[in-house]
Amino acid sequence: MKNTVDIIGGGLAGSECALQLADRGIRVRLFEMRPIRTTDVHHTDNLGELVCSNSLKSTKPDSAAGMLKTELERLGSRLMAFARENEVPAGGALAVEREGFGRSITEAIASNSLIELVRAEVVGFDQSGRPLGYLDEAACKAAGNPALLVEEAADAVVLASGPLTSDGLARYLGGLTGQAHLAFYDAAAPIVMADSLDLDVVFRQSRYEAGTEGDYLNAPFDKASYQAFIDALLSAERVIKKEFETADLFQACQPIEEIARRGADAPRFGCMKPVGLVDPATGMKPWANVQLRAEDHSGQSYNLVGFQTNLTFPEQRRVFRMIPGLEKAEFARYGVMHRNTFIDAPHLLDASLKLVTPAAEKLPVDIYVAGQLGGTEGYCEAIRSGLHVALALAAKLKGVTLPVLSADTVFGALLSYATNPQTVDYQPMHVNFGIIAAPEEHIRNKRERYAYYAWRGNKALDEYLEALRESDLA
């Protein structure tokens, strides 16, 4: 089919890519395996469902995460607009109501005449580039010979199946990349019901805003209660018995119990740090503190910030009820740990995120990889990679040259790092100032240096947007 793209996976990257291509008049077949094949962590059939935190991180314009949001909004990201529409209070971060956000994405795609949403599990492609897979739950479970899902091949394929790529597609991808797929573990935090919290103990305050109505709830520990909590946390039963080395768990999503294994004080200098808080009951800074962030507009449920976990459900109920104010907590969702699949991007992808391996190049269609499957980590990073692939494909189908994205932009820096063959021992990476080029003149003051990164990034983005407009890609 001319001017058609097949996208495998209706998560953040796949959904953004589909909407951006449709906005440019390109037809899309979007394949999503849910609900005929479910996962351990998804709870709805919505596209773009968030399965870990509901936070999209900082909005500060001079932070790496804030720069990425600026970049997405200036490029016209569809999912960033949905995030703003479904925003819930989160201090200096952008957090969303999960179900509302997912519904907005699903409705936009379902109502778009240029997007065909196909609920099917894709497990590979035939020699002409047509997707193979299963259209019903029974066929998925049987996993016999996969059937052709469409009659004609598309012009290109985008693999955006995410960290929970099905076993069948992961095996096929392993063949395309010439290596076994890589995997690490990712963990999601529990959610508790607001009306089950003891508001005589839990107090509302954002950091450094004592005496004001903040966006977070706080559960304060004294020294004795903290030590008892850590002891229980370390002795609690876990779902996965294997003793993971630290390297096996991605640093940005380490389970709280693994952090505690580094040392009893590690959590209170990490996600449980009490700095900037004053407990109104004592007038003092707590010894340690758990912050809770709203999951919905009406504040009916709260996420335990930084409490990704691998504890069994009964142990989560027992141990997390030791948090002051959560003694009678009711759990809307327990924390879970799941496999996270990604490829060795620096040795497999080019700057357009096209798969460049001998096996992939034998196929009659080009294959692109977007989202966390491509080795970038983070919600906004997934959205931005979907947008980047959409621009690359629009350029390809229009017969124009895709403008080069400067490494002075925050996603450009991540792209440069994640597709550089000299990057060794690659692990999934999110945007950060550690991979962006330092100023030509050394700036000692950190705040001034970060402000410079933001200024320089916006300047580079101005030039990139102008080049997109000249190429009729904007």
Summary of the structure (lengths in Angstrom):
residues: 474
radius of gyration: 22.7
end to end distance: 24.1
largest distance: 69.8
contacts: 1617
relative contact order: 0.16
helix: 35%
strand: 20%
